[in-house]
Amino acid sequence: MTIGTYSGEQFSAEVYDVTTTGDGSDETVEPGACVVTEVSKDFGPLYLFVQAGDGSWHRLLESDPDVPLVPDPEAELDGIERVEIDQIGA
């Protein structure tokens, strides 16, 4: 998994927090937003999560043409860190 700070231009894209068809709302992503993603060498981005200005997290669709993090999220991130998740929750 890759974590970094979004360094591109502000954009808005549909949110896919609940379903794979989108929930009809858009989230604006500004420079400085925290981004969590995983990219496969074979398939490109597998998922993209961004932190909104209010601190909430939202999933964006990896194939959405409005998302400049696709196809190469790392090209739009500063301060990249690669981490492994061993466990989620307590």
N, C-alpha and C positions, 0 to 999 in steps of 0.2 A: 504494500500500500504506500502511496505517496501523499505527503501533506505539504502544503505550501501556501503562500500568500498570492492571491490573484493580482497580476501586474498589468493586465490589459485595460481596455476601455470599458466603461460601464455598459451593461447590456441587461435586457429583460428576457426571460424565457419561461415557458410553462413549467409548473411544478408537478412532479410525479411522486408525491409523498405516499399516496394511498394505493393507487392502481397503476397499471402499466399503460392505461389510456389517458392519463393526466387528470387533474382535478379541476381544470378550467381556470385556475388562477395563475398569475405570473409573479415571479420574484425578480427584483432588480438586484443585480450583483455589481458591486462597486469595487474599484481598485482597493486593495487591502483586505478583502474578504478572505477568510480561511477556506481552503478547498481540500477535500479528501477524495482521492481517486485511486483506482487501480487500472493499470493498462497491461493488456496481454500483447506479447510480441505478435501473436497470430491474429487476434481479433480486435486490437485497438482498445479504447476505453471500455471497461466492463461496468463501471459505475462512477458517478460524479455527485458528490455532496458539497453544498456550499453553505456558509454561515451568513445569515442575513444580518442587517444592521441592528436588529433587536435581539440578536443572539440565538435565534432559532435556526435549526438546520433544515435544509430542503434538498431533495433529490431532483436532479435535472436529467433529462433523457439524453443518453449518449449519442443518439442519432439526430437530435434537434439542430437544424441549420442555424438557429438563433444563438447557439451556444459556441462562443469562439474557443472554448477549451477542447473542442473536437476538431481534428482527430488527434492532436498532440497536446494534452493538458500541460505537460512539463514546460513547453515553450512559452506558456502564459503565466508561469509561477515563479516567484522569488522565494528564497530561503527553503528550498526543497529538503525534506527529510524523508527517508524511507524507513518504514517501521513494519514490524510483524505484530499481528494481534494474536495473543495466545488465548484470551478468554474475554467474553463480553459479560458484564454484570458481576455480581458478587460471587 
